[in-house]
């Protein structure tokens, strides 16, 4: 008869441990979400510039909701920015990217306007005013034109400037190139390339 009460006691203990484990998970998730500030809608991290200045890509977790993306960031002590592409439903996302945007105690991430993206910044970073200085406002900044690496072209050689690495915070899609300096006898032909 003593094995029955011991078995019941062990079963109750297992149930209690499982229950407490789930009870702990819920507050962590809610507490975690409270540690992030939602950034401006329709802005995405400019990963090239941000990494160039010292930001670190952490991981692209396979999650499907905004809250799960933020919770993934909470699990990594270096994560302070989570950005994601909106999905089809409310709170659903297509992709999630986690970054450490601090380099030598300086916030180095830059954002550009792009529809369909969300970003969340850890409160400690957001409130320190490090992050908000780098969030673009409604001002339209001039585009950055980049036609490719500098090259010296000999007579009878051709060179194509494509603008693939050019950037603009308001999503310009075309660039017009003109000769600013150099041999004025250069022939410039317009071509159209859509990407």
C-alpha positions in Angstrom: 0.0 0.0 0.0 2.9 2.4 0.4 3.8 2.3 -3.3 0.5 3.8 -4.3 0.9 7.0 -2.1 4.5 7.3 -3.3 3.4 6.9 -6.9 0.7 9.6 -6.5 3.2 11.8 -4.7 5.7 11.5 -7.6 3.0 12.0 -10.2 1.8 15.2 -8.4 5.4 16.4 -8.1 5.9 15.9 -11.9 2.7 17.8 -12.6 3.8 20.6 -10.3 7.2 20.9 -12.0 5.5 21.0 -15.5 3.0 23.6 -14.3 5.7 25.8 -12.7 7.8 25.6 -15.8 4.9 26.9 -17.9 4.0 29.5 -15.4 7.6 30.8 -15.5 7.6 30.9 -19.4 4.6 33.2 -19.6 6.0 36.0 -17.4 9.3 35.9 -19.3 7.5 36.3 -22.6 5.4 39.2 -21.4 8.3 40.8 -19.5 10.5 40.4 -22.6 8.0 42.2 -24.8 7.9 45.1 -22.4 11.6 45.6 -22.8 11.3 46.7 -26.5 10.1 49.9 -28.1 8.4 49.8 -31.5 10.3 51.8 -34.1 8.8 53.7 -37.0 6.6 51.8 -39.4 7.9 51.1 -42.9 11.6 51.4 -42.0 14.1 48.6 -42.3 17.6 48.3 -41.1 20.2 49.3 -43.8 22.2 46.2 -43.2 25.1 47.1 -45.5 25.8 50.5 -43.8 25.1 49.2 -40.3 27.5 46.2 -40.6 30.1 48.5 -42.2 30.0 50.7 -39.1 30.2 47.7 -36.6 26.7 46.2 -36.2 26.6 42.5 -35.9 24.1 40.2 -37.5 23.1 37.6 -34.9 20.6 35.2 -36.4 17.5 34.8 -38.6 15.3 32.7 -36.3 12.5 30.7 -37.9 9.5 32.4 -36.3 6.1 33.4 -37.6 4.9 36.2 -35.3 6.1 39.6 -34.2 6.1 38.6 -30.5 8.1 35.4 -31.2 10.7 37.5 -33.1 11.1 39.9 -30.1 11.2 36.9 -27.7 14.1 35.5 -29.8 15.9 38.7 -29.4 15.4 38.6 -25.6 17.1 35.2 -25.4 20.4 36.7 -26.8 22.0 39.2 -24.4 23.7 40.9 -27.3 20.5 41.4 -29.3 19.1 45.0 -29.2 17.3 45.3 -32.5 14.8 43.0 -34.1 13.4 43.8 -37.5 10.9 41.9 -39.5 8.9 41.8 -42.7 5.2 41.9 -42.3 3.2 38.7 -43.1 -0.3 38.2 -44.4 -2.1 38.3 -41.0 -2.2 40.7 -38.1 1.0 40.1 -36.0 2.3 37.5 -38.5 5.7 38.0 -40.2 7.5 36.6 -43.2 11.0 36.9 -41.7 12.8 38.0 -38.6 16.4 39.4 -38.2 18.3 40.0 -35.0 21.1 42.5 -34.7 23.5 43.9 -32.1 23.6 47.6 -33.1 26.1 48.7 -30.5 29.8 49.0 -31.3 32.2 50.5 -28.8 29.3 52.0 -26.8 27.9 53.7 -29.9 24.7 53.0 -31.8 25.8 52.3 -35.4 22.6 51.0 -37.1 20.9 53.1 -39.8 17.4 52.7 -41.1 15.9 53.4 -44.6 12.3 53.7 -45.6 10.8 50.5 -47.0 7.2 49.6 -46.9 6.1 46.4 -45.1 8.8 46.3 -42.4 8.7 46.7 -38.6 11.6 47.2 -36.2 11.8 47.0 -32.4 14.7 48.4 -30.3 15.5 47.3 -26.8 14.4 50.0 -24.3 17.8 50.5 -22.7 19.2 51.4 -26.1 16.2 53.4 -27.3 15.9 55.5 -24.1 19.6 56.3 -24.1 18.9 58.4 -27.2 21.5 56.4 -29.1 19.0 54.8 -31.4 16.6 57.7 -32.0 19.3 59.9 -33.5 19.7 57.5 -36.4 16.0 57.0 -37.2 15.3 59.0 -40.3 12.4 61.4 -40.1 10.1 62.6 -42.8 12.9 64.6 -44.4 13.9 63.4 -47.9 17.6 63.0 -47.9 19.5 63.2 -51.2 20.1 59.9 -52.9 23.5 58.3 -52.8 24.6 57.5 -56.4 27.1 54.7 -56.8 27.8 53.7 -60.4 30.5 51.2 -59.5 34.2 51.2 -58.8 36.4 54.0 -60.2 37.9 52.9 -63.5 40.2 54.5 -66.1 38.8 53.9 -69.5 40.9 54.1 -72.7 39.6 55.5 -75.9 37.3 53.0 -77.8 36.5 51.2 -74.5 33.0 51.3 -73.1 31.9 51.5 -69.5 28.4 50.8 -68.1 27.2 52.6 -65.0 24.3 50.6 -63.5 23.5 52.2 -60.1 22.8 48.8 -58.4 24.5 50.0 -55.2 22.8 53.4 -55.2 20.5 54.2 -52.3 17.6 56.5 -51.4 15.4 56.8 -48.3 12.4 57.3 -50.6 13.0 54.4 -52.9 14.0 56.2 -56.1 14.1 53.5 -58.8 15.9 55.4 -61.7 19.2 57.3 -61.9 20.4 59.6 -64.6 24.2 59.8 -65.1 26.0 62.7 -66.6 29.7 63.6 -67.1 30.8 66.0 -64.4 34.5 66.1 -65.2 36.9 64.5 -67.6 37.2 64.3 -71.4 34.1 66.1 -72.9 34.4 64.1 -76.1 33.1 61.0 -74.2 30.0 59.6 -75.7 27.2 58.9 -73.2 24.4 56.6 -74.4 21.3 56.1 -72.3 20.2 52.6 -71.7 17.4 51.3 -69.5 17.8 48.4 -67.1 15.0 47.4 -64.8 15.7 45.2 -61.9 
